[in-house]
Amino acid sequence: MQLIGMLDSPYVRRCHVVATRLGIPFDHRPLSVFRDYSEFHAINPLVRAPTLVLDDGRQLMDSGLIIQHFEALRPGHGITPADGEARTECLRLTALGLAMADKAVQLYYEISVRPETLRWGEWITRLTGQLRDTAEALEAICPPDGWLQGEGLPTLADITAAVAWRFAHYVLPNMLERSDYPALDALGGRAEALPEFVAAHFD
Ligand SMILES: N[C@@H](CCC(=O)N[C@@H](CS)C(=O)NCC(=O)O)C(=O)O
């Protein structure tokens, strides 16, 4: 299997972290949807990151679906609780991390990709508010130690929040003051120290 996409994408990175954590063998091909457009297009004409190329050549897109595929390859070792209230809560919390990633990506495109003359201030204000509200929602529930759903191993909710937090600071360095979100920052730091995060390090 080949995972296509750069680790500075929170979606690619969460797939990389999950596959590593589950011990799933894969090759990583760090192609950029911008700089490597032609090479990416030759693999997947939709140029979407992440793209997972299966051994039979079929392609999966969307980090959530790719992670579902990884979890199905390792039954019983999932990073999402299998059922019950814990699963519902994990999905709810994962959506918060995804919202933070989505809003940071949208803001990055608005501020750094779109030409300055075409920027729309009201839209940037809306996205900034949504990004901060999402970070606040996570900050309010981050425990001082351990993970969002308690002690033990981090779940998909922690992985997603941590990759989104790191990504937001990477592309929007002045948007979220770390001191305003100390518990979320600490959770991100704990996650980044895990071997599966170190294996998905990017500068
Ligand atoms: N919901 C998708 C979002 C994926 C996404 O937006 N990827 C970006 C890179 S960070 C992308 O492919 N952008 C290029 C494009 O859509 O044209 C997921 O979870 O995989």
PDBQT file of the ligand as one rigid body, heavy atoms in Angstrom, charges set to zero:
ROOT
HETATM    1  N1  LIG A 301     -12.057  15.416   4.215  1.00  0.00    +0.000 N 
HETATM    2  C1  LIG A 301     -10.823  15.135   3.518  1.00  0.00    +0.000 C 
HETATM    3  C2  LIG A 301     -10.050  16.421   3.318  1.00  0.00    +0.000 C 
HETATM    4  C3  LIG A 301      -8.834  16.208   2.449  1.00  0.00    +0.000 C 
HETATM    5  C4  LIG A 301      -8.247  17.524   1.952  1.00  0.00    +0.000 C 
HETATM    6  O1  LIG A 301      -8.861  18.584   1.995  1.00  0.00    +0.000 OA
HETATM    7  N2  LIG A 301      -7.018  17.432   1.458  1.00  0.00    +0.000 N 
HETATM    8  C5  LIG A 301      -6.362  18.568   0.866  1.00  0.00    +0.000 C 
HETATM    9  C6  LIG A 301      -4.894  18.605   1.284  1.00  0.00    +0.000 C 
HETATM   10  S1  LIG A 301      -4.705  19.031   2.986  1.00  0.00    +0.000 SA
HETATM   11  C7  LIG A 301      -6.406  18.434  -0.640  1.00  0.00    +0.000 C 
HETATM   12  O2  LIG A 301      -6.424  17.338  -1.159  1.00  0.00    +0.000 OA
HETATM   13  N3  LIG A 301      -6.392  19.580  -1.323  1.00  0.00    +0.000 N 
HETATM   14  C8  LIG A 301      -6.321  19.621  -2.752  1.00  0.00    +0.000 C 
HETATM   15  C9  LIG A 301      -7.663  19.735  -3.399  1.00  0.00    +0.000 C 
HETATM   16  O3  LIG A 301      -8.695  19.412  -2.783  1.00  0.00    +0.000 OA
HETATM   17  O4  LIG A 301      -7.668  20.157  -4.551  1.00  0.00    +0.000 OA
HETATM   18  C10 LIG A 301     -10.022  14.099   4.312  1.00  0.00    +0.000 C 
HETATM   19  O5  LIG A 301     -10.297  13.911   5.518  1.00  0.00    +0.000 OA
HETATM   20  O6  LIG A 301      -9.154  13.431   3.725  1.00  0.00    +0.000 OA
ENDROOT
TORSDOF 0
